[in-house]
Amino acid sequence: MNNSTAISRIEARFRDQVRKDPNLKNAYLLVHSNKTELYLNLAEGPGENGNPNPDQPVYMASVGKLFTSVLVAILHELKALSFEDNISRYLDFGLMDGLHVYKQKDYSQQIQIRHLLNQTSGLPDNFYPLFEKMLADHSFAISPSESIEWAKKNLKPSAAPGKKSYYTDTNYYLLGLIVERVCGEPFHAVMKRLIFDPVNMEHSYMLQYSKPEKEPAYKEAGFYYKDTRLNDIRGFAGIDFSGGGVTAPMNDLLKFMQALTGHRLISEHTLGTMLTDKAPLYPGWDYGYGIWQVRPIPIILPSKYKSWGVLGATGAFMFYHPELEAFVIGSFNHQSWQKKCVRFIFRIMNTLHKLR
């Protein structure tokens, strides 16, 4: 198979998937392979104000967790913090007080930054309970610190630190607060200074927190939970914060992944730590520092899909396949594609394998 045939197949599959799903207003896909020089950047769907465009900024949901973990890694390399530091070194006593009480034992002082990064702190997930509150009342608003206090009072940890993996946005809110304390400036400002500007992501920003360096030519794409457009619900930023929030055109996201895998943001050694200090999260998946990693399972999940990246609840994804030297980035912008997007990613990788 040659590049043009592969491009035609991928494009046809993508457009067909979007057109036959009435839930989807817009969807985006960028595929680039360094090895074969294949590149395509697509947008599809009925849109909201005209057809969607590949250059639109797209909210990427939990894909933003990789940006947060890379920020922490940069600060680790600058010796502003260490992955092994206890988080109590950087957070107020009031926030730490009773943060992690499991089976009547207080583990709050035992949580390390690495536990937050690889989802092994044992802390509960505060996102979805607060998200339900926001859906019921669009005027509901809460700050990241308040959301952690709410979780302390209303939710229970699942395990002692380091004993079990449990995916929770609470971990990444705490990382965002640590970044702010270390840098002495808002999280979105640190994101711009240490990642967006160095990588030349000039059309990227944090949803409801910041503006891009250059105004994009096209308006931000809408993202949805069922029939609810979430972009303009002001309380959403407070329950998203450093657990997501990165909003960018596909080409800006490609710049980030190329800089990360090319060791221009952090060293090869540090990226290796982020990948290897991992925990089993779900069947076929491990979780490193903000990084989902495919763990092959004979017959069920072949090794040809071995790759790493990030997934978001809106059907957003950003993956790198080392063997193929390929990036697969996109979003279906609807919660119904949270799991379905994984099968779609694997189909693209299957097509790329046939180019070899």
Secondary structure, 3 states (H helix, E strand, C coil): CCHHHHHHHHHHHHHHHHHCCCCCCCEEEEEEECCCCEEEEEEECCCCCCCCCCCCCEECHHHHHHHHHHHHHHHHHCCCCCCCCEHHHCCCHHHHCCCCEECCEECHHHCEHHHHHCCCCCCCCCHHHHHHHHHHCCCCCCCHHHHHHHHHHHCCCCCCCCCCCCCCHHHHHHHHHHHHHHHCCCHHHHHHHHHHHHHCCCCCEECCCCCCCCCCCCCCCCCEECCEECCCCHHHHHHCHHHCCEEECHHHHHHHHHHHHCCCCCCHHHHHHHHHCCEEEECCEEECCCCEEECCECCCECHHHCCEEEEECCCEEEEEECCCCEEEEEECCEHHHCCHHHHHHHHHHHHHHCCC
